[in-house]
């Protein structure tokens, strides 16, 4: 799983799921997103394997680096998977 912030500020997260054996994108899979250990919500992968979750950063969010996590819980065909990234919030 590849996880990346969609902006350099805390506005959203996206994740891509792809089977490594043949590089086929996974569609219709739920991905749970969290920031600094707090669950934000879920997104479902589209035909291109991308799941996204958009949110509004709280005004009290500190500038600097924040840990992002995207998790696929697995299903009857695929094992669980996760990806991490660092989100940098600037003033």
Residue frames as qw, qx, qy, qz and C-alpha x, y, z in Angstrom:
[[0.000, 0.891, 0.453, 0.000, 0.00, 0.00, 0.00],
 [0.382, 0.195, -0.022, 0.903, 1.26, 3.45, -0.81],
 [0.191, -0.830, -0.489, 0.190, -0.05, 6.28, 1.34],
 [0.387, 0.148, 0.057, 0.908, 0.45, 9.95, 0.61],
 [0.060, 0.615, 0.391, -0.681, -0.93, 13.30, 1.72],
 [0.447, 0.668, 0.513, 0.301, -2.90, 15.04, -1.00],
 [0.113, 0.922, -0.025, 0.371, -1.58, 18.44, 0.07],
 [0.469, 0.279, -0.532, 0.647, 1.28, 19.73, 2.21],
 [0.312, -0.271, 0.408, -0.814, -1.32, 20.79, 4.76],
 [0.189, 0.108, 0.940, -0.264, -3.76, 18.60, 6.63],
 [0.525, 0.239, -0.081, -0.813, -6.57, 18.43, 4.09],
 [0.916, 0.160, -0.025, -0.366, -6.72, 14.78, 3.10],
 [0.402, -0.416, 0.804, 0.135, -5.11, 11.42, 2.62],
 [0.821, 0.360, -0.208, -0.392, -5.11, 8.94, -0.22],
 [0.522, -0.366, 0.768, 0.056, -3.93, 5.36, -0.52],
 [0.640, 0.415, -0.477, -0.436, -3.37, 3.03, -3.45],
 [0.730, -0.207, 0.638, -0.135, -3.83, -0.75, -3.30],
 [0.636, 0.535, -0.459, -0.314, -2.22, -3.01, -5.90],
 [0.967, -0.149, 0.205, 0.016, -1.56, -6.74, -6.00],
 [0.176, -0.760, 0.547, 0.304, 2.22, -7.17, -6.30],
 [0.660, -0.020, 0.723, 0.203, 2.16, -10.49, -8.17],
 [0.446, 0.439, 0.604, 0.493, 0.72, -8.91, -11.34],
 [0.139, -0.132, -0.036, 0.981, 0.33, -5.21, -10.43],
 [0.172, -0.555, -0.662, -0.473, -3.47, -5.26, -10.77],
 [0.157, -0.277, 0.276, -0.907, -5.19, -2.38, -8.95],
 [0.113, -0.357, -0.896, 0.240, -7.73, -3.42, -6.28],
 [0.261, -0.313, -0.173, -0.897, -11.14, -1.79, -6.52],
 [0.670, -0.456, -0.358, -0.463, -13.98, -1.82, -4.01],
 [0.681, -0.169, -0.564, 0.436, -11.72, -2.29, -0.95],
 [0.343, -0.912, -0.142, -0.174, -12.18, -0.27, 2.26],
 [0.572, 0.245, -0.360, 0.695, -9.18, 1.59, 3.65],
 [0.443, -0.832, -0.312, 0.119, -9.23, 3.10, 7.16],
 [0.407, 0.599, -0.165, 0.670, -7.28, 6.34, 7.59],
 [0.566, -0.746, -0.265, 0.229, -5.81, 7.74, 10.80],
 [0.316, 0.733, -0.199, 0.569, -3.66, 10.70, 11.76],
 [0.013, -0.501, 0.603, -0.620, -1.42, 10.66, 14.84],
 [0.071, -0.042, -0.953, 0.292, -3.24, 7.54, 16.05],
 [0.398, 0.340, 0.450, -0.723, -6.73, 9.04, 15.77],
 [0.367, 0.345, 0.818, 0.278, -9.15, 7.30, 13.41],
 [0.134, 0.273, -0.136, -0.943, -10.42, 9.72, 10.75],
 [0.732, 0.368, 0.199, -0.537, -12.67, 7.54, 8.61],
 [0.644, 0.007, 0.716, 0.270, -12.66, 5.22, 5.62],
 [0.407, 0.573, -0.318, -0.636, -12.46, 5.42, 1.86],
 [0.851, 0.181, 0.492, -0.029, -13.20, 2.78, -0.79],
 [0.321, -0.341, 0.596, 0.652, -10.77, 2.11, -3.63],
 [0.594, 0.598, 0.015, -0.537, -11.91, 3.07, -7.12],
 [0.914, 0.401, 0.062, 0.014, -11.09, 1.37, -10.44],
 [0.462, 0.718, -0.397, 0.336, -7.57, 2.81, -10.22],
 [0.734, -0.162, -0.541, 0.377, -7.02, 1.33, -6.74],
 [0.164, 0.289, -0.295, 0.896, -7.20, 4.73, -5.02],
 [0.386, -0.703, -0.595, 0.055, -9.07, 5.36, -1.78],
 [0.193, 0.399, -0.154, 0.883, -9.25, 8.87, -0.38],
 [0.356, -0.700, -0.577, 0.224, -10.45, 10.55, 2.77],
 [0.178, 0.539, 0.009, 0.823, -10.86, 14.33, 2.91],
 [0.468, -0.664, -0.512, 0.280, -11.13, 16.21, 6.18],
 [0.038, 0.893, -0.040, 0.447, -10.76, 19.67, 7.67],
 [0.561, 0.105, -0.533, 0.624, -7.75, 20.19, 9.87],
 [0.400, -0.795, -0.422, 0.170, -8.61, 21.49, 13.31],
 [0.142, 0.920, -0.102, 0.350, -7.49, 25.07, 13.95],
 [0.555, -0.744, 0.362, -0.081, -5.52, 23.83, 16.97],
 [0.961, 0.151, 0.053, 0.226, -3.45, 21.41, 14.86],
 [0.422, -0.748, 0.293, 0.420, 0.22, 22.07, 15.47],
 [0.542, 0.746, -0.356, -0.150, 2.63, 22.80, 12.66],
 [0.236, -0.538, 0.809, 0.015, 5.26, 20.20, 11.93],
 [0.358, 0.165, -0.870, -0.297, 5.18, 16.50, 11.15],
 [0.703, -0.080, 0.399, -0.584, 2.21, 14.22, 11.80],
 [0.175, -0.159, 0.958, 0.162, 2.03, 10.43, 11.30],
 [0.693, 0.206, -0.131, -0.679, -0.50, 9.15, 8.77],
 [0.287, -0.116, 0.951, 0.004, -1.66, 5.54, 8.47],
 [0.688, 0.184, -0.264, -0.651, -3.82, 3.79, 5.88],
 [0.314, -0.194, 0.915, -0.160, -4.99, 0.26, 6.69],
 [0.687, 0.064, -0.491, -0.532, -6.68, -2.42, 4.63],
 [0.642, -0.368, 0.524, -0.422, -8.10, -5.01, 7.06],
 [0.049, -0.185, 0.960, 0.206, -7.89, -7.88, 4.59],
 [0.753, 0.112, 0.035, -0.647, -10.68, -10.08, 3.29],
 [0.914, -0.021, 0.389, -0.110, -11.28, -13.67, 2.19],
 [0.821, 0.526, 0.038, 0.221, -8.86, -13.24, -0.74],
 [0.426, 0.651, -0.269, 0.568, -6.17, -10.82, 0.50],
 [0.607, -0.330, -0.472, 0.548, -4.12, -10.41, 3.65],
 [0.174, -0.939, -0.199, 0.220, -4.17, -7.14, 5.65],
 [0.602, 0.307, 0.064, 0.735, -1.89, -4.36, 4.48],
 [0.222, -0.908, -0.219, 0.280, -0.92, -0.91, 5.71],
 [0.558, 0.452, 0.034, 0.695, 1.08, 2.09, 4.63],
 [0.370, -0.753, -0.253, 0.482, 2.49, 5.07, 6.47],
 [0.416, 0.588, 0.118, 0.684, 3.54, 8.57, 5.53],
 [0.312, -0.424, -0.337, 0.781, 4.44, 11.82, 7.22],
 [0.124, 0.836, 0.426, 0.324, 2.18, 14.82, 6.78],
 [0.404, -0.106, -0.177, 0.891, 3.89, 18.18, 7.18],
 [0.031, -0.881, -0.471, -0.036, 1.65, 21.03, 8.33],
 [0.422, 0.134, -0.020, 0.897, 3.00, 24.49, 7.60],
 [0.004, -0.535, -0.425, 0.730, 1.79, 27.82, 8.95]]
